[in-house]
């Protein structure tokens, strides 16, 4: 049973933009808070942004001012607008409910070239 599907990743040059999307099942999206995580090769998975159902957002210092998280509650969709991307943003990006009580989705690969 597919519960989360992330999309929108790809190859982008440093300084460019990408918009990630995540379609989630209603059982997950009905959670109050949703988040975007990322995992670079050889590193642990970290939370980069989260948003409550009412739209209150928080960001990791590394992406603050460059990334914007948003959600469409009517369509169970989470977004991550990535601007001014850097090489160090290269990672697989995952969305999840917070707290996570479900399996991870497949993720979407973001590769930033210099």
C-alpha positions as CSV (number, residue, x, y, z in Angstrom):
1,X,0.0,0.0,0.0
2,X,1.6,3.2,-1.2
3,X,1.3,5.9,1.4
4,X,3.7,8.6,0.3
5,X,5.1,9.5,-3.1
6,X,7.7,12.2,-3.5
7,X,8.5,13.8,-6.9
8,X,10.1,16.8,-8.5
9,X,13.8,16.0,-7.9
10,X,16.4,16.2,-10.6
11,X,19.7,17.8,-11.6
12,X,20.0,21.5,-11.1
13,X,22.9,24.0,-11.2
14,X,24.0,25.8,-8.1
15,X,21.9,28.9,-7.7
16,X,18.9,27.3,-9.4
17,X,15.5,26.2,-8.2
18,X,13.4,23.1,-7.8
19,X,10.0,22.4,-6.4
20,X,9.4,19.1,-4.7
21,X,6.0,17.5,-4.2
22,X,4.7,14.8,-1.9
23,X,1.3,13.2,-2.2
24,X,0.3,11.4,0.9
25,X,-2.5,9.2,2.0
26,X,-5.2,10.9,4.0
27,X,-4.3,8.9,7.1
28,X,-0.9,10.4,7.1
29,X,-1.8,13.9,5.9
30,X,-4.4,14.3,8.6
31,X,-1.6,14.4,11.1
32,X,-1.1,17.9,12.4
33,X,2.5,18.3,11.2
34,X,4.3,17.2,8.0
35,X,8.0,17.5,7.2
36,X,10.7,17.2,4.6
37,X,13.8,15.3,5.4
38,X,17.0,14.7,3.4
39,X,19.7,12.2,3.4
40,X,23.1,12.7,1.7
41,X,25.3,9.8,0.9
42,X,27.0,8.4,4.0
43,X,25.1,10.7,6.3
44,X,22.0,10.4,8.5
45,X,18.6,11.6,7.5
46,X,17.8,15.0,8.9
47,X,14.7,17.2,9.1
48,X,15.0,20.3,6.9
49,X,11.5,21.8,7.2
50,X,8.2,21.2,8.9
51,X,4.7,22.7,8.7
52,X,1.6,22.4,10.9
53,X,-1.8,21.9,9.5
54,X,-2.5,25.6,10.1
55,X,0.6,26.6,8.1
56,X,3.1,27.4,10.7
57,X,6.6,26.5,9.4
58,X,10.0,25.9,10.8
59,X,13.3,25.4,9.0
60,X,16.8,24.0,9.6
61,X,19.4,26.8,9.7
62,X,21.0,25.4,6.6
63,X,18.0,26.1,4.4
64,X,16.4,29.0,6.2
65,X,15.7,31.9,3.7
66,X,16.2,29.6,0.7
67,X,13.5,26.9,1.1
68,X,9.8,27.3,1.6
69,X,7.5,24.5,2.8
70,X,3.8,24.6,2.0
71,X,0.8,22.2,2.0
72,X,-2.5,21.7,0.2
73,X,-4.7,20.1,2.8
74,X,-7.5,19.6,0.3
75,X,-5.3,17.5,-1.9
76,X,-3.1,15.8,0.7
77,X,0.0,17.3,-1.0
78,X,3.1,18.8,0.6
79,X,5.6,21.0,-1.3
80,X,9.1,22.2,-0.9
81,X,10.2,25.2,-3.0
82,X,14.0,25.1,-3.1
83,X,15.7,28.4,-4.3
84,X,19.3,29.4,-4.5
85,X,20.3,25.7,-4.2
86,X,23.8,24.8,-3.2
87,X,26.0,21.7,-3.9
88,X,25.5,20.7,-0.2
89,X,21.8,20.4,-0.8
90,X,22.4,17.3,-2.8
91,X,20.5,14.4,-1.2
92,X,17.5,12.2,-1.4
93,X,14.5,14.1,-0.1
94,X,11.7,12.4,1.8
95,X,8.4,13.6,3.2
96,X,6.8,12.3,6.4
97,X,4.3,12.9,9.1
98,X,5.6,14.1,12.4
99,X,5.8,12.0,14.5
100,X,6.4,9.4,11.9
101,X,4.2,6.3,12.3
102,X,4.5,5.0,8.8
103,X,7.1,3.7,6.4
104,X,9.3,6.0,4.4
105,X,8.4,6.7,0.8
106,X,10.9,6.1,-2.0
107,X,12.2,9.7,-1.8
108,X,13.3,11.9,-4.7
109,X,16.9,12.6,-5.7
110,X,18.1,16.1,-5.8
111,X,21.6,16.7,-7.3
112,X,23.1,20.1,-7.4
113,X,26.1,20.7,-9.7
114,X,28.6,23.4,-9.3
